C-alpha cells in the first residue's frame, strides 16, 4: 500500500475547498444581486377591494309639455300628438305645438323627438327665421329642461316618414308646413346639448 505524505493530504483538501468555494461564487453573486434588486424595487401595493365597474350614463327622460325658442320669442305649450290612420291626419291645434307620440321622448342617450305645429304666427310660422346655432329648450312633465342647438333644415314630401325611424344620438326635430299651398313639410333638426333638473 502506497503511503501519501501529510502535505499531499493538505494539498488535496485545500484543492477541494477551493473548488467548492469557486462553485459557490456564482450563487453568492446572483443572491447578492437579487437582494439588492428587492431592496431598491418600488413597494408593491395590492388593492384592498375589487375595482368598481365603469359607471354607465343614467337615462333621463320625460314627456314634453313646453317648448321655448328665445331667439324667435316662441313659448308654447306642447300637447300630445297622435296619428289617426283612418283619415291619415295628426292631432293639431291653433295655438299649441304637439309631441308626436310615435317618437322618442326627450332624453340624454338616443333617438329623435318630433314636435310639430301649424304654420301660424301663434305656433311655428317664425321657424323660417331660425339662425344657425339657435337654441331651443323643451320642458318635460317630470321637471327636466332639455337644451338643443339648431343644425340644419330640409323640406320633404308628406309621405316621407324617415324622421320616424331615426336611430342615433339624441336630437329634436321641429316640423311645420311649407310651400305655396302648404303641401310640403319643413323639418328643423337640433342636436342635444344638455339637460337640467328644474
N, CA and C atoms as an extended XYZ file, in Angstrom:
594
Properties=species:S:1:pos:R:3:atomname:S:1:resname:S:1:resid:I:1 pbc="F F F"
N         0.843       -1.180        0.000 N   UNK     1
C         0.000        0.000        0.000 CA  UNK     1
C         0.887        1.242        0.000 C   UNK     1
N         0.541        2.183       -0.923 N   UNK     2
C         1.382        3.374       -1.076 CA  UNK     2
C         1.062        4.370        0.021 C   UNK     2
N         2.024        4.974        0.558 N   UNK     3
C         1.857        5.924        1.661 CA  UNK     3
C         1.871        7.343        1.089 C   UNK     3
N         0.820        8.156        1.412 N   UNK     4
C         0.740        9.542        0.925 CA  UNK     4
C         1.186       10.447        2.056 C   UNK     4
N         2.073       11.319        1.723 N   UNK     5
C         2.625       12.239        2.720 CA  UNK     5
C         1.540       13.203        3.186 C   UNK     5
N         1.629       13.639        4.467 N   UNK     6
C         0.625       14.558        5.010 CA  UNK     6
C         0.492       15.830        4.192 C   UNK     6
N         1.552       16.321        3.573 N   UNK     7
C         1.453       17.558        2.806 CA  UNK     7
C         0.577       17.366        1.584 C   UNK     7
N         0.576       16.128        1.039 N   UNK     8
C        -0.279       15.853       -0.117 CA  UNK     8
C        -1.743       15.871        0.307 C   UNK     8
N        -2.030       15.348        1.538 N   UNK     9
C        -3.420       15.416        2.037 CA  UNK     9
C        -3.887       16.868        2.147 C   UNK     9
N        -2.991       17.679        2.604 N   UNK    10
C        -3.343       19.080        2.763 CA  UNK    10
C        -3.621       19.733        1.412 C   UNK    10
N        -2.770       19.383        0.431 N   UNK    11
C        -2.960       19.953       -0.912 CA  UNK    11
C        -4.292       19.479       -1.492 C   UNK    11
N        -4.585       18.171       -1.322 N   UNK    12
C        -5.853       17.628       -1.852 CA  UNK    12
C        -7.034       18.279       -1.139 C   UNK    12
N        -6.942       18.446        0.178 N   UNK    13
C        -8.020       19.064        0.952 CA  UNK    13
C        -8.254       20.511        0.563 C   UNK    13
N        -7.136       21.228        0.462 N   UNK    14
C        -7.254       22.630        0.078 CA  UNK    14
C        -7.832       22.768       -1.330 C   UNK    14
N        -7.405       21.857       -2.237 N   UNK    15
C        -7.938       21.894       -3.601 CA  UNK    15
C        -9.445       21.699       -3.588 C   UNK    15
N        -9.931       20.764       -2.762 N   UNK    16
C       -11.374       20.520       -2.657 CA  UNK    16
C       -12.110       21.744       -2.135 C   UNK    16
N       -11.508       22.399       -1.142 N   UNK    17
C       -12.138       23.595       -0.578 CA  UNK    17
C       -12.210       24.697       -1.622 C   UNK    17
N       -11.087       24.889       -2.346 N   UNK    18
C       -11.040       25.925       -3.384 CA  UNK    18
C       -12.091       25.642       -4.450 C   UNK    18
N       -12.196       24.389       -4.887 N   UNK    19
C       -13.189       24.032       -5.915 CA  UNK    19
C       -14.594       24.298       -5.384 C   UNK    19
N       -14.832       23.950       -4.123 N   UNK    20
C       -16.152       24.200       -3.527 CA  UNK    20
C       -16.479       25.678       -3.457 C   UNK    20
N       -15.476       26.482       -3.036 N   UNK    21
C       -15.709       27.920       -2.939 CA  UNK    21
C       -15.949       28.541       -4.313 C   UNK    21
N       -15.173       28.078       -5.308 N   UNK    22
C       -15.367       28.587       -6.661 CA  UNK    22
C       -16.784       28.249       -7.141 C   UNK    22
N       -17.285       27.084       -6.790 N   UNK    23
C       -18.648       26.692       -7.167 CA  UNK    23
C       -19.703       27.555       -6.479 C   UNK    23
N       -19.394       28.083       -5.279 N   UNK    24
C       -20.349       28.910       -4.551 CA  UNK    24
C       -20.357       30.366       -5.013 C   UNK    24
N       -19.301       30.781       -5.694 N   UNK    25
C       -19.200       32.174       -6.108 CA  UNK    25
C       -20.378       32.625       -6.981 C   UNK    25
N       -20.762       31.909       -8.033 N   UNK    26
C       -21.911       32.372       -8.834 CA  UNK    26
C       -23.189       32.481       -7.995 C   UNK    26
N       -23.408       31.504       -7.099 N   UNK    27
C       -24.609       31.530       -6.250 CA  UNK    27
C       -24.607       32.785       -5.368 C   UNK    27
N       -23.433       33.081       -4.758 N   UNK    28
C       -23.326       34.243       -3.883 CA  UNK    28
C       -23.526       35.534       -4.679 C   UNK    28
N       -22.943       35.575       -5.877 N   UNK    29
C       -23.048       36.774       -6.715 CA  UNK    29
C       -24.510       37.059       -7.082 C   UNK    29
N       -25.202       36.039       -7.591 N   UNK    30
C       -26.596       36.236       -8.007 CA  UNK    30
C       -27.531       36.449       -6.821 C   UNK    30
N       -27.208       35.850       -5.689 N   UNK    31
C       -28.009       36.044       -4.483 CA  UNK    31
C       -27.912       37.503       -4.018 C   UNK    31
N       -26.676       38.073       -4.072 N   UNK    32
C       -26.485       39.462       -3.681 CA  UNK    32
C       -27.227       40.404       -4.633 C   UNK    32
N       -27.165       40.115       -5.943 N   UNK    33
C       -27.867       40.955       -6.924 CA  UNK    33
C       -29.368       40.929       -6.676 C   UNK    33
N       -29.897       39.751       -6.379 N   UNK    34
C       -31.327       39.596       -6.135 CA  UNK    34
C       -31.749       40.398       -4.895 C   UNK    34
N       -30.964       40.295       -3.813 N   UNK    35
C       -31.280       41.021       -2.589 CA  UNK    35
C       -31.233       42.536       -2.827 C   UNK    35
N       -30.231       43.002       -3.626 N   UNK    36
C       -30.123       44.411       -3.929 CA  UNK    36
C       -31.324       44.903       -4.747 C   UNK    36
N       -31.739       44.085       -5.706 N   UNK    37
C       -32.892       44.451       -6.547 CA  UNK    37
C       -34.157       44.561       -5.706 C   UNK    37
N       -34.342       43.639       -4.773 N   UNK    38
C       -35.520       43.695       -3.909 CA  UNK    38
C       -35.496       44.928       -3.019 C   UNK    38
N       -34.294       45.297       -2.560 N   UNK    39
C       -34.172       46.435       -1.653 CA  UNK    39
C       -34.481       47.752       -2.367 C   UNK    39
N       -34.153       47.844       -3.672 N   UNK    40
C       -34.365       49.106       -4.391 CA  UNK    40
C       -35.676       49.126       -5.167 C   UNK    40
N       -36.373       48.016       -5.251 N   UNK    41
C       -37.628       47.980       -6.014 CA  UNK    41
C       -38.703       48.802       -5.322 C   UNK    41
N       -39.614       49.373       -6.130 N   UNK    42
C       -40.735       50.130       -5.566 CA  UNK    42
C       -41.634       49.186       -4.793 C   UNK    42
N       -42.183       49.629       -3.666 N   UNK    43
C       -43.049       48.757       -2.891 CA  UNK    43
C       -44.292       48.369       -3.696 C   UNK    43
N       -44.752       47.167       -3.497 N   UNK    44
C       -45.911       46.643       -4.206 CA  UNK    44
C       -47.158       46.896       -3.380 C   UNK    44
N       -48.119       47.642       -3.964 N   UNK    45
C       -49.362       47.917       -3.266 CA  UNK    45
C       -50.475       47.104       -3.898 C   UNK    45
N       -51.081       46.281       -3.149 N   UNK    46
C       -52.187       45.484       -3.642 CA  UNK    46
C       -53.496       46.165       -3.280 C   UNK    46
N       -54.479       46.161       -4.197 N   UNK    47
C       -55.760       46.810       -3.876 CA  UNK    47
C       -56.439       46.119       -2.711 C   UNK    47
N       -57.092       46.931       -1.892 N   UNK    48
C       -57.776       46.351       -0.732 CA  UNK    48
C       -59.205       45.941       -1.066 C   UNK    48
N       -59.704       46.384       -2.252 N   UNK    49
C       -61.044       45.975       -2.668 CA  UNK    49
C       -61.083       45.853       -4.182 C   UNK    49
N       -62.062       45.133       -4.675 N   UNK    50
C       -62.190       44.926       -6.112 CA  UNK    50
C       -62.496       46.252       -6.810 C   UNK    50
N       -61.956       46.471       -8.038 N   UNK    51
C       -62.256       47.716       -8.746 CA  UNK    51
C       -63.744       47.826       -9.073 C   UNK    51
N       -64.248       49.052       -9.026 N   UNK    52
C       -65.666       49.263       -9.313 CA  UNK    52
C       -65.876       49.263      -10.822 C   UNK    52
N       -66.990       48.701      -11.295 N   UNK    53
C       -67.252       48.723      -12.740 CA  UNK    53
C       -67.482       50.154      -13.224 C   UNK    53
N       -67.192       50.391      -14.501 N   UNK    54
C       -67.385       51.728      -15.077 CA  UNK    54
C       -68.855       52.123      -14.979 C   UNK    54
N       -69.083       53.384      -14.623 N   UNK    55
C       -70.450       53.881      -14.482 CA  UNK    55
C       -71.064       54.091      -15.861 C   UNK    55
N       -72.276       53.612      -16.056 N   UNK    56
C       -72.980       53.865      -17.301 CA  UNK    56
C       -73.886       55.079      -17.103 C   UNK    56
N       -74.053       55.889      -18.169 N   UNK    57
C       -74.889       57.076      -18.012 CA  UNK    57
C       -76.310       56.709      -17.591 C   UNK    57
N       -76.891       57.530      -16.756 N   UNK    58
C       -78.263       57.319      -16.318 CA  UNK    58
C       -79.202       57.966      -17.325 C   UNK    58
N       -80.177       57.198      -17.789 N   UNK    59
C       -81.143       57.733      -18.740 CA  UNK    59
C       -82.039       58.743      -18.038 C   UNK    59
N       -82.123       59.935      -18.603 N   UNK    60
C       -83.023       60.977      -18.105 CA  UNK    60
C       -83.993       61.281      -19.232 C   UNK    60
N       -85.278       61.179      -18.956 N   UNK    61
C       -86.273       61.383      -19.998 CA  UNK    61
C       -87.586       61.866      -19.403 C   UNK    61
N       -88.465       62.347      -20.244 N   UNK    62
C       -89.772       62.807      -19.804 CA  UNK    62
C       -90.586       63.276      -21.001 C   UNK    62
N       -91.895       63.370      -20.841 N   UNK    63
C       -92.766       63.784      -21.937 CA  UNK    63
C       -92.775       65.308      -22.047 C   UNK    63
N       -92.621       65.856      -23.268 N   UNK    64
C       -92.583       67.311      -23.431 CA  UNK    64
C       -93.920       67.967      -23.104 C   UNK    64
N       -93.836       69.095      -22.378 N   UNK    65
C       -95.051       69.870      -22.062 CA  UNK    65
C       -94.903       71.340      -22.449 C   UNK    65
N       -93.684       71.770      -22.778 N   UNK    66
C       -93.474       73.174      -23.184 CA  UNK    66
C       -92.217       73.264      -24.039 C   UNK    66
N       -92.228       74.226      -24.951 N   UNK    67
C       -91.067       74.463      -25.815 CA  UNK    67
C       -90.814       75.968      -25.880 C   UNK    67
N       -89.517       76.324      -25.894 N   UNK    68
C       -89.143       77.738      -25.938 CA  UNK    68
C       -87.991       77.933      -26.918 C   UNK    68
N       -88.132       78.940      -27.798 N   UNK    69
C       -87.052       79.331      -28.702 CA  UNK    69
C       -86.841       80.831      -28.489 C   UNK    69
N       -85.935       81.194      -27.580 N   UNK    70
C       -85.767       82.608      -27.196 CA  UNK    70
C       -85.484       83.541      -28.370 C   UNK    70
N       -84.672       83.109      -29.338 N   UNK    71
C       -84.304       83.998      -30.448 CA  UNK    71
C       -85.492       84.352      -31.334 C   UNK    71
N       -86.573       83.553      -31.280 N   UNK    72
C       -87.778       83.825      -32.082 CA  UNK    72
C       -88.963       84.231      -31.205 C   UNK    72
N       -88.735       84.387      -29.917 N   UNK    73
C       -89.811       84.720      -28.966 CA  UNK    73
C       -90.961       83.720      -29.049 C   UNK    73
N       -90.585       82.429      -29.195 N   UNK    74
C       -91.583       81.355      -29.208 CA  UNK    74
C       -91.609       80.699      -27.838 C   UNK    74
N       -92.784       80.665      -27.215 N   UNK    75
C       -93.004       79.975      -25.942 CA  UNK    75
C       -94.370       79.301      -26.044 C   UNK    75
N       -94.352       77.978      -26.180 N   UNK    76
C       -95.591       77.260      -26.446 CA  UNK    76
C       -95.803       76.094      -25.493 C   UNK    76
N       -97.064       75.847      -25.223 N   UNK    77
C       -97.432       74.603      -24.555 CA  UNK    77
C       -97.314       73.485      -25.585 C   UNK    77
N       -96.904       72.310      -25.129 N   UNK    78
C       -96.805       71.142      -26.015 CA  UNK    78
C       -97.822       70.110      -25.554 C   UNK    78
N       -98.741       69.757      -26.453 N   UNK    79
C       -99.758       68.742      -26.163 CA  UNK    79
C       -99.403       67.450      -26.896 C   UNK    79
N      -100.049       66.358      -26.511 N   UNK    80
C       -99.825       65.082      -27.185 CA  UNK    80
C      -100.301       65.164      -28.625 C   UNK    80
N       -99.561       64.527      -29.508 N   UNK    81
C       -99.940       64.479      -30.920 CA  UNK    81
C      -100.029       63.047      -31.383 C   UNK    81
N      -101.208       62.648      -31.802 N   UNK    82
C      -101.429       61.265      -32.231 CA  UNK    82
C      -101.770       61.219      -33.711 C   UNK    82
N      -101.414       60.128      -34.354 N   UNK    83
C      -101.729       59.929      -35.767 CA  UNK    83
C      -102.995       59.094      -35.882 C   UNK    83
N      -103.918       59.549      -36.732 N   UNK    84
C      -105.162       58.815      -36.967 CA  UNK    84
C      -105.055       58.083      -38.307 C   UNK    84
N      -104.843       56.760      -38.277 N   UNK    85
C      -104.653       56.032      -39.533 CA  UNK    85
C      -105.910       55.972      -40.402 C   UNK    85
N      -107.077       56.177      -39.823 N   UNK    86
C      -108.328       56.109      -40.607 CA  UNK    86
C      -108.419       57.246      -41.617 C   UNK    86
N      -108.080       58.459      -41.165 N   UNK    87
C      -108.166       59.579      -42.103 CA  UNK    87
C      -106.802       60.171      -42.455 C   UNK    87
N      -105.712       59.564      -41.924 N   UNK    88
C      -104.349       59.993      -42.266 CA  UNK    88
C      -103.974       61.363      -41.762 C   UNK    88
N      -104.530       61.763      -40.607 N   UNK    89
C      -104.222       63.091      -40.058 CA  UNK    89
C      -103.590       62.980      -38.671 C   UNK    89
N      -102.933       64.080      -38.292 N   UNK    90
C      -102.337       64.202      -36.972 CA  UNK    90
C      -103.155       65.180      -36.137 C   UNK    90
N      -103.096       65.018      -34.827 N   UNK    91
C      -103.708       65.984      -33.914 CA  UNK    91
C      -103.085       67.356      -34.147 C   UNK    91
N      -103.916       68.395      -34.255 N   UNK    92
C      -103.429       69.759      -34.449 CA  UNK    92
C      -104.287       70.736      -33.662 C   UNK    92
N      -103.690       71.853      -33.283 N   UNK    93
C      -104.460       72.917      -32.627 CA  UNK    93
C      -103.958       74.264      -33.137 C   UNK    93
N      -104.702       75.313      -32.875 N   UNK    94
C      -104.380       76.631      -33.421 CA  UNK    94
C      -103.308       77.382      -32.638 C   UNK    94
N      -103.049       76.957      -31.390 N   UNK    95
C      -102.115       77.736      -30.567 CA  UNK    95
C      -101.148       76.891      -29.740 C   UNK    95
N      -101.022       75.616      -30.065 N   UNK    96
C      -100.098       74.731      -29.333 CA  UNK    96
C       -99.220       73.965      -30.317 C   UNK    96
N       -98.060       73.552      -29.817 N   UNK    97
C       -97.239       72.577      -30.536 CA  UNK    97
C       -97.667       71.190      -30.059 C   UNK    97
N       -97.284       70.166      -30.793 N   UNK    98
C       -97.667       68.801      -30.426 CA  UNK    98
C       -96.459       67.878      -30.476 C   UNK    98
N       -96.366       67.020      -29.473 N   UNK    99
C       -95.318       65.998      -29.424 CA  UNK    99
C       -95.846       64.738      -30.096 C   UNK    99
N       -95.165       64.295      -31.152 N   UNK   100
C       -95.575       63.077      -31.863 CA  UNK   100
C       -95.298       61.871      -30.974 C   UNK   100
N       -96.358       61.282      -30.457 N   UNK   101
C       -96.224       60.174      -29.502 CA  UNK   101
C       -95.522       58.953      -30.090 C   UNK   101
N       -95.436       58.881      -31.421 N   UNK   102
C       -94.736       57.757      -32.068 CA  UNK   102
C       -93.218       57.881      -31.952 C   UNK   102
N       -92.726       59.043      -31.507 N   UNK   103
C       -91.276       59.257      -31.452 CA  UNK   103
C       -90.767       59.223      -30.008 C   UNK   103
N       -89.452       59.239      -29.895 N   UNK   104
C       -88.788       59.140      -28.595 CA  UNK   104
C       -89.015       60.395      -27.752 C   UNK   104
N       -89.222       60.207      -26.453 N   UNK   105
C       -89.297       61.357      -25.555 CA  UNK   105
C       -87.910       61.995      -25.446 C   UNK   105
N       -87.844       63.299      -25.149 N   UNK   106
C       -86.529       63.928      -24.946 CA  UNK   106
C       -85.717       63.124      -23.931 C   UNK   106
N       -84.438       62.924      -24.238 N   UNK   107
C       -83.573       62.160      -23.327 CA  UNK   107
C       -82.118       62.472      -23.626 C   UNK   107
N       -81.227       61.920      -22.821 N   UNK   108
C       -79.791       62.208      -22.940 CA  UNK   108
C       -79.002       61.070      -23.584 C   UNK   108
N       -79.690       60.101      -24.202 N   UNK   109
C       -78.961       58.954      -24.749 CA  UNK   109
C       -79.133       58.756      -26.253 C   UNK   109
N       -80.356       58.680      -26.760 N   UNK   110
C       -80.527       58.393      -28.184 CA  UNK   110
C       -81.953       58.678      -28.646 C   UNK   110
N       -82.118       58.707      -29.971 N   UNK   111
C       -83.446       58.811      -30.560 CA  UNK   111
C       -83.844       60.221      -30.964 C   UNK   111
N       -84.943       60.286      -31.702 N   UNK   112
C       -85.445       61.546      -32.239 CA  UNK   112
C       -86.772       61.917      -31.589 C   UNK   112
N       -86.864       63.147      -31.113 N   UNK   113
C       -88.108       63.693      -30.568 CA  UNK   113
C       -88.692       64.624      -31.619 C   UNK   113
N       -89.919       64.335      -32.056 N   UNK   114
C       -90.570       65.170      -33.063 CA  UNK   114
C       -91.666       66.010      -32.418 C   UNK   114
N       -91.536       67.320      -32.574 N   UNK   115
C       -92.574       68.258      -32.141 CA  UNK   115
C       -93.009       69.038      -33.378 C   UNK   115
N       -94.307       69.069      -33.616 N   UNK   116
C       -94.808       69.692      -34.838 CA  UNK   116
C       -95.907       70.701      -34.505 C   UNK   116
N       -96.240       71.550      -35.485 N   UNK   117
C       -97.297       72.530      -35.275 CA  UNK   117
C       -97.654       73.245      -36.554 C   UNK   117
N       -98.792       73.921      -36.528 N   UNK   118
C       -99.288       74.683      -37.676 CA  UNK   118
C       -98.305       75.784      -38.079 C   UNK   118
N       -98.333       76.103      -39.360 N   UNK   119
C       -97.601       77.269      -39.854 CA  UNK   119
C       -98.500       78.485      -39.625 C   UNK   119
N       -98.547       78.911      -38.376 N   UNK   120
C       -99.368       80.055      -37.958 CA  UNK   120
C       -98.494       80.963      -37.095 C   UNK   120
N       -98.769       82.275      -37.093 N   UNK   121
C       -97.969       83.181      -36.257 CA  UNK   121
C       -97.970       82.772      -34.793 C   UNK   121
N       -99.076       82.163      -34.323 N   UNK   122
C       -99.162       81.762      -32.915 CA  UNK   122
C       -98.382       80.474      -32.619 C   UNK   122
N       -97.965       79.769      -33.667 N   UNK   123
C       -97.292       78.476      -33.448 CA  UNK   123
C       -95.894       78.491      -34.081 C   UNK   123
N       -95.737       77.926      -35.293 N   UNK   124
C       -94.394       77.725      -35.845 CA  UNK   124
C       -94.092       78.518      -37.119 C   UNK   124
N       -94.860       79.535      -37.444 N   UNK   125
C       -94.586       80.301      -38.668 CA  UNK   125
C       -93.201       80.959      -38.627 C   UNK   125
N       -92.728       81.328      -37.433 N   UNK   126
C       -91.436       82.024      -37.317 CA  UNK   126
C       -90.225       81.093      -37.444 C   UNK   126
N       -90.453       79.786      -37.542 N   UNK   127
C       -89.312       78.868      -37.648 CA  UNK   127
C       -88.450       79.163      -38.877 C   UNK   127
N       -89.056       79.717      -39.925 N   UNK   128
C       -88.302       80.007      -41.153 CA  UNK   128
C       -87.169       81.001      -40.894 C   UNK   128
N       -87.247       81.752      -39.777 N   UNK   129
C       -86.221       82.758      -39.444 CA  UNK   129
C       -85.099       82.200      -38.564 C   UNK   129
N       -85.123       80.906      -38.290 N   UNK   130
C       -84.092       80.311      -37.420 CA  UNK   130
C       -82.694       80.558      -37.965 C   UNK   130
N       -81.800       80.981      -37.091 N   UNK   131
C       -80.401       81.185      -37.446 CA  UNK   131
C       -79.565       80.010      -36.935 C   UNK   131
N       -78.424       79.809      -37.579 N   UNK   132
C       -77.523       78.729      -37.166 CA  UNK   132
C       -77.153       78.868      -35.688 C   UNK   132
N       -77.128       77.752      -34.982 N   UNK   133
C       -76.772       77.674      -33.561 CA  UNK   133
C       -77.827       78.259      -32.624 C   UNK   133
N       -79.024       78.546      -33.132 N   UNK   134
C       -80.102       78.993      -32.242 CA  UNK   134
C       -80.431       77.876      -31.258 C   UNK   134
N       -80.776       78.254      -30.032 N   UNK   135
C       -81.084       77.251      -29.009 CA  UNK   135
C       -82.580       77.123      -28.794 C   UNK   135
N       -82.975       75.914      -28.437 N   UNK   136
C       -84.363       75.647      -28.088 CA  UNK   136
C       -84.347       74.805      -26.816 C   UNK   136
N       -85.300       75.050      -25.939 N   UNK   137
C       -85.407       74.228      -24.733 CA  UNK   137
C       -86.779       73.567      -24.713 C   UNK   137
N       -86.771       72.330      -24.236 N   UNK   138
C       -88.006       71.557      -24.096 CA  UNK   138
C       -88.124       71.168      -22.625 C   UNK   138
N       -89.254       71.520      -22.014 N   UNK   139
C       -89.510       71.173      -20.612 CA  UNK   139
C       -90.410       69.947      -20.573 C   UNK   139
N       -90.105       69.026      -19.645 N   UNK   140
C       -90.854       67.770      -19.568 CA  UNK   140
C       -91.775       67.735      -18.351 C   UNK   140
N       -92.689       66.786      -18.383 N   UNK   141
C       -93.691       66.676      -17.325 CA  UNK   141
C       -93.108       66.305      -15.970 C   UNK   141
N       -91.882       65.785      -15.941 N   UNK   142
C       -91.258       65.405      -14.669 CA  UNK   142
C       -90.193       66.406      -14.213 C   UNK   142
N       -90.229       67.620      -14.780 N   UNK   143
C       -89.379       68.696      -14.265 CA  UNK   143
C       -87.967       68.758      -14.790 C   UNK   143
N       -87.737       68.323      -16.025 N   UNK   144
C       -86.421       68.476      -16.647 CA  UNK   144
C       -86.515       69.469      -17.799 C   UNK   144
N       -85.404       70.153      -18.039 N   UNK   145
C       -85.312       71.031      -19.202 CA  UNK   145
C       -84.163       70.525      -20.073 C   UNK   145
N       -84.495       70.212      -21.325 N   UNK   146
C       -83.511       69.741      -22.297 CA  UNK   146
C       -83.182       70.885      -23.246 C   UNK   146
N       -81.890       71.093      -23.482 N   UNK   147
C       -81.444       72.161      -24.377 CA  UNK   147
C       -80.867       71.551      -25.653 C   UNK   147
N       -81.252       72.142      -26.791 N   UNK   148
C       -80.795       71.682      -28.108 CA  UNK   148
C       -80.274       72.886      -28.892 C   UNK   148
N       -79.469       72.601      -29.919 N   UNK   149
C       -78.924       73.662      -30.765 CA  UNK   149
C       -79.246       73.364      -32.229 C   UNK   149
N       -79.681       74.389      -32.952 N   UNK   150
C       -80.112       74.228      -34.344 CA  UNK   150
C       -78.935       73.923      -35.258 C   UNK   150
N       -79.112       72.899      -36.119 N   UNK   151
C       -78.044       72.485      -37.022 CA  UNK   151
C       -78.401       72.642      -38.498 C   UNK   151
N       -79.570       72.123      -38.920 N   UNK   152
C       -79.907       72.161      -40.339 CA  UNK   152
C       -81.406       71.996      -40.533 C   UNK   152
N       -81.851       72.160      -41.790 N   UNK   153
C       -83.273       72.006      -42.093 CA  UNK   153
C       -83.417       71.396      -43.488 C   UNK   153
N       -84.607       70.865      -43.769 N   UNK   154
C       -84.888       70.337      -45.102 CA  UNK   154
C       -86.399       70.332      -45.333 C   UNK   154
N       -86.780       70.315      -46.604 N   UNK   155
C       -88.182       70.228      -46.997 CA  UNK   155
C       -88.416       68.837      -47.556 C   UNK   155
N       -89.490       68.181      -47.088 N   UNK   156
C       -89.800       66.825      -47.539 CA  UNK   156
C       -91.269       66.735      -47.938 C   UNK   156
N       -91.565       65.705      -48.693 N   UNK   157
C       -92.936       65.369      -49.062 CA  UNK   157
C       -93.650       64.799      -47.841 C   UNK   157
N       -94.950       65.027      -47.685 N   UNK   158
C       -95.662       64.483      -46.514 CA  UNK   158
C       -95.569       62.963      -46.386 C   UNK   158
N       -95.330       62.279      -47.504 N   UNK   159
C       -95.229       60.822      -47.468 CA  UNK   159
C       -93.878       60.349      -46.926 C   UNK   159
N       -92.917       61.252      -46.803 N   UNK   160
C       -91.584       60.904      -46.297 CA  UNK   160
C       -91.645       60.770      -44.775 C   UNK   160
N       -91.501       59.530      -44.287 N   UNK   161
C       -91.610       59.271      -42.838 CA  UNK   161
C       -90.280       58.848      -42.217 C   UNK   161
N       -89.159       59.165      -42.876 N   UNK   162
C       -87.861       58.749      -42.336 CA  UNK   162
C       -87.587       59.340      -40.957 C   UNK   162
N       -88.183       60.489      -40.674 N   UNK   163
C       -87.988       61.122      -39.368 CA  UNK   163
C       -88.487       60.220      -38.240 C   UNK   163
N       -89.423       59.325      -38.546 N   UNK   164
C       -89.974       58.433      -37.526 CA  UNK   164
C       -89.098       57.212      -37.269 C   UNK   164
N       -88.136       56.952      -38.154 N   UNK   165
C       -87.296       55.758      -37.996 CA  UNK   165
C       -85.847       56.103      -37.657 C   UNK   165
N       -85.602       57.340      -37.271 N   UNK   166
C       -84.235       57.781      -36.939 CA  UNK   166
C       -83.661       56.972      -35.775 C   UNK   166
N       -82.377       56.606      -35.886 N   UNK   167
C       -81.629       55.983      -34.788 CA  UNK   167
C       -80.291       56.694      -34.684 C   UNK   167
N       -79.898       57.048      -33.487 N   UNK   168
C       -78.622       57.733      -33.311 CA  UNK   168
C       -78.622       58.575      -32.063 C   UNK   168
N       -77.712       59.544      -32.021 N   UNK   169
C       -77.596       60.432      -30.858 CA  UNK   169
C       -78.906       61.179      -30.644 C   UNK   169
N       -79.173       61.598      -29.410 N   UNK   170
C       -80.440       62.292      -29.164 CA  UNK   170
C       -80.536       63.595      -29.955 C   UNK   170
N       -81.705       63.809      -30.529 N   UNK   171
C       -81.922       65.050      -31.265 CA  UNK   171
C       -83.394       65.439      -31.185 C   UNK   171
N       -83.663       66.679      -31.553 N   UNK   172
C       -85.017       67.225      -31.605 CA  UNK   172
C       -85.301       67.635      -33.040 C   UNK   172
N       -86.485       67.297      -33.537 N   UNK   173
C       -86.915       67.745      -34.855 CA  UNK   173
C       -88.205       68.540      -34.694 C   UNK   173
N       -88.230       69.746      -35.253 N   UNK   174
C       -89.450       70.548      -35.294 CA  UNK   174
C       -89.981       70.499      -36.721 C   UNK   174
N       -91.305       70.386      -36.846 N   UNK   175
C       -91.912       70.269      -38.173 CA  UNK   175
C       -93.091       71.217      -38.308 C   UNK   175
N       -93.162       71.847      -39.486 N   UNK   176
C       -94.337       72.652      -39.836 CA  UNK   176
C       -94.545       72.544      -41.341 C   UNK   176
N       -95.583       73.163      -41.836 N   UNK   177
C       -95.896       73.100      -43.263 CA  UNK   177
C       -95.134       74.177      -44.032 C   UNK   177
N       -94.961       73.937      -45.327 N   UNK   178
C       -94.325       74.919      -46.198 CA  UNK   178
C       -94.798       74.683      -47.627 C   UNK   178
N       -94.515       75.638      -48.507 N   UNK   179
C       -94.927       75.519      -49.915 CA  UNK   179
C       -96.050       76.481      -50.235 C   UNK   179
N       -96.284       76.681      -51.534 N   UNK   180
C       -97.311       77.632      -51.978 CA  UNK   180
C       -98.688       77.288      -51.427 C   UNK   180
N       -98.987       76.010      -51.326 N   UNK   181
C      -100.282       75.562      -50.786 CA  UNK   181
C      -100.101       74.776      -49.480 C   UNK   181
N       -98.960       74.983      -48.835 N   UNK   182
C       -98.627       74.277      -47.591 CA  UNK   182
C       -98.682       72.752      -47.792 C   UNK   182
N       -98.248       72.344      -48.976 N   UNK   183
C       -98.345       70.934      -49.333 CA  UNK   183
C       -97.141       70.113      -48.857 C   UNK   183
N       -96.062       70.762      -48.463 N   UNK   184
C       -94.854       70.044      -48.030 CA  UNK   184
C       -94.614       70.235      -46.540 C   UNK   184
N       -93.609       69.522      -46.030 N   UNK   185
C       -93.249       69.608      -44.620 CA  UNK   185
C       -91.815       70.115      -44.503 C   UNK   185
N       -91.623       71.101      -43.639 N   UNK   186
C       -90.264       71.585      -43.390 CA  UNK   186
C       -89.819       71.067      -42.036 C   UNK   186
N       -88.631       70.436      -42.028 N   UNK   187
C       -88.073       69.828      -40.819 CA  UNK   187
C       -86.848       70.625      -40.374 C   UNK   187
N       -86.791       70.918      -39.087 N   UNK   188
C       -85.676       71.651      -38.477 CA  UNK   188
C       -85.017       70.721      -37.457 C   UNK   188
N       -83.717       70.447      -37.645 N   UNK   189
C       -83.015       69.475      -36.811 CA  UNK   189
C       -82.129       70.163      -35.772 C   UNK   189
N       -82.221       69.689      -34.544 N   UNK   190
C       -81.461       70.244      -33.426 CA  UNK   190
C       -80.685       69.131      -32.729 C   UNK   190
N       -79.417       69.390      -32.413 N   UNK   191
C       -78.596       68.443      -31.646 CA  UNK   191
C       -78.808       68.659      -30.152 C   UNK   191
N       -78.819       67.556      -29.409 N   UNK   192
C       -78.915       67.628      -27.942 CA  UNK   192
C       -77.646       68.250      -27.371 C   UNK   192
N       -77.820       69.151      -26.393 N   UNK   193
C       -76.686       69.806      -25.737 CA  UNK   193
C       -76.574       69.389      -24.274 C   UNK   193
N       -77.669       69.549      -23.524 N   UNK   194
C       -77.614       69.270      -22.084 CA  UNK   194
C       -79.013       69.163      -21.520 C   UNK   194
N       -79.073       68.785      -20.242 N   UNK   195
C       -80.343       68.780      -19.525 CA  UNK   195
C       -80.096       69.283      -18.112 C   UNK   195
N       -81.150       69.734      -17.475 N   UNK   196
C       -81.051       70.163      -16.075 CA  UNK   196
C       -82.369       69.879      -15.372 C   UNK   196
N       -82.279       69.651      -14.085 N   UNK   197
C       -83.448       69.452      -13.251 CA  UNK   197
C       -83.931       70.812      -12.768 C   UNK   197
N       -85.208       71.103      -12.966 N   UNK   198
C       -85.750       72.397      -12.560 CA  UNK   198
C       -86.138       72.412      -11.093 C   UNK   198
